[in-house]
Amino acid sequence: MKFAIIKERKNPPDRRVVFSPETLAEARTQFPDAEFVVESSDIRVFSDDTYAALGFEVTDDVSDADVMIGVKEVPIEHLIPNKKYFYFSHTIKKQPYNRKLLIAMLERNIEMYDHETIVRENNLRLIGFGRYAGLVGAYNGFRALGLRDHLFNLPKVETLADLDEVKSELDKITIPNIKILLSGTGKVALGAKEILDHLGVKEVSDALYLTSAFTEPVYCMVDVMEYAKRSDGKVGDKWEFYKDPIGYESNFMPYAKETDYFITGHFYGNNAPYLFTREDAKKLDFRINLVADISCDIDGPVASTIRPSTIADPFYGYNSITEQEVAFDDKDAITVMAVDNLPCELPKDASEGFGSTFLEHVIPAFFSNDKEGVLHRAKITEKGKLTKRFSYLQDYVDGQT
């Protein structure tokens, strides 16, 4: 079987890749029956020469490969019929802007495996860039704090070589006496936590966080059963909530009254209650004045996130009274960081981490008759049709949603 590491063609350019040269060499060692080829790219964080130096063929034509492995959406005109593709298709939530992409894959008899659908039996994701989104998102939030309040001037992550340099820059700053809330317990939240812990910010329980004042910066990490509750007053259940959040309501306001800087590391599912609404943000005791919205659900569970921001221009302000965008350092604003492609700022580390998990969980499935069911669960399209697991997308394909 022949695997191709394909060139990223989506704009704005994405320098990430699924396999670094070293990880690809490890894949070749582990699976000698596999052949790996690299499509030439002038934007990839690892140069063509670094792959060639390890003995990989680097070419402009990978059409003879069986499996195409990329990161972002492949432009329709570059889809090769009758191949297996791995990339983030952004179709499984029926995103309107990629409906034509899914139709094209069906029409071209492509087997589509979305990185987001590579999951365990319990549906927890096996691979992703979540940790790096959390790392960069939390750093960017502190960068906004420093610029807004004239405390310090952190450089952009994209100007730094790797995570070690990011942490070296953090060693130069002092965090003021603020209370920081971090939502979630998954890879994104743990990435953000890594930044907080590196800075030496003390973690406290939610009971202390909600009832105490401190003379040093602290943070509290909350899961869904802290910021959401059952509407009928009964004890909530996390897994019940994930399966069907109807019947739950937000319990976020007690935290909003005690928080200066909010970092979102949670997953937001359909029908889940908003954490805070535009009306909540208008309340006099609503204290949050800085949000690093890593989840970046627009006009949704975090009311201040009214649009995504960009790596080039990462911050804006939200005036909760007028519900309008203002300057990020406006004295009446909630400062918002809502970059929706954060791992792109740390392409080397993100690629190395992603490749290690892809090698661990995905490549073996091709040589074990998929005994763990990883490929079976991940496959969205096959033989020109949606697979049973993703049949819910049929009305999306048909243009009925």
Secondary structure as GFF3:
##gff-version 3
##sequence-region A 1 401
A	DSSP	beta_strand	2	5	.	.	.	ID=ss1
A	DSSP	alpha_helix	21	30	.	.	.	ID=ss2
A	DSSP	beta_strand	35	39	.	.	.	ID=ss3
A	DSSP	alpha_helix	48	52	.	.	.	ID=ss4
A	DSSP	beta_strand	57	59	.	.	.	ID=ss5
A	DSSP	beta_strand	67	69	.	.	.	ID=ss6
A	DSSP	three_ten_helix	76	78	.	.	.	ID=ss7
A	DSSP	beta_strand	84	87	.	.	.	ID=ss8
A	DSSP	three_ten_helix	96	98	.	.	.	ID=ss9
A	DSSP	alpha_helix	99	107	.	.	.	ID=ss10
A	DSSP	beta_strand	111	114	.	.	.	ID=ss11
A	DSSP	three_ten_helix	115	117	.	.	.	ID=ss12
A	DSSP	alpha_helix	130	148	.	.	.	ID=ss13
A	DSSP	three_ten_helix	157	159	.	.	.	ID=ss14
A	DSSP	alpha_helix	163	170	.	.	.	ID=ss15
A	DSSP	beta_strand	179	183	.	.	.	ID=ss16
A	DSSP	alpha_helix	187	198	.	.	.	ID=ss17
A	DSSP	beta_strand	202	203	.	.	.	ID=ss18
A	DSSP	alpha_helix	206	211	.	.	.	ID=ss19
A	DSSP	beta_strand	218	222	.	.	.	ID=ss20
A	DSSP	alpha_helix	224	227	.	.	.	ID=ss21
A	DSSP	beta_strand	228	230	.	.	.	ID=ss22
A	DSSP	alpha_helix	238	243	.	.	.	ID=ss23
A	DSSP	beta_strand	248	250	.	.	.	ID=ss24
A	DSSP	alpha_helix	253	256	.	.	.	ID=ss25
A	DSSP	beta_strand	261	264	.	.	.	ID=ss26
A	DSSP	alpha_helix	278	282	.	.	.	ID=ss27
A	DSSP	beta_strand	290	293	.	.	.	ID=ss28
A	DSSP	beta_strand	315	319	.	.	.	ID=ss29
A	DSSP	beta_strand	324	326	.	.	.	ID=ss30
A	DSSP	beta_strand	333	337	.	.	.	ID=ss31
A	DSSP	three_ten_helix	342	345	.	.	.	ID=ss32
A	DSSP	alpha_helix	347	361	.	.	.	ID=ss33
A	DSSP	three_ten_helix	363	367	.	.	.	ID=ss34
A	DSSP	alpha_helix	374	378	.	.	.	ID=ss35
A	DSSP	beta_strand	381	382	.	.	.	ID=ss36
A	DSSP	beta_strand	385	386	.	.	.	ID=ss37
A	DSSP	three_ten_helix	388	393	.	.	.	ID=ss38
A	DSSP	alpha_helix	394	397	.	.	.	ID=ss39
###
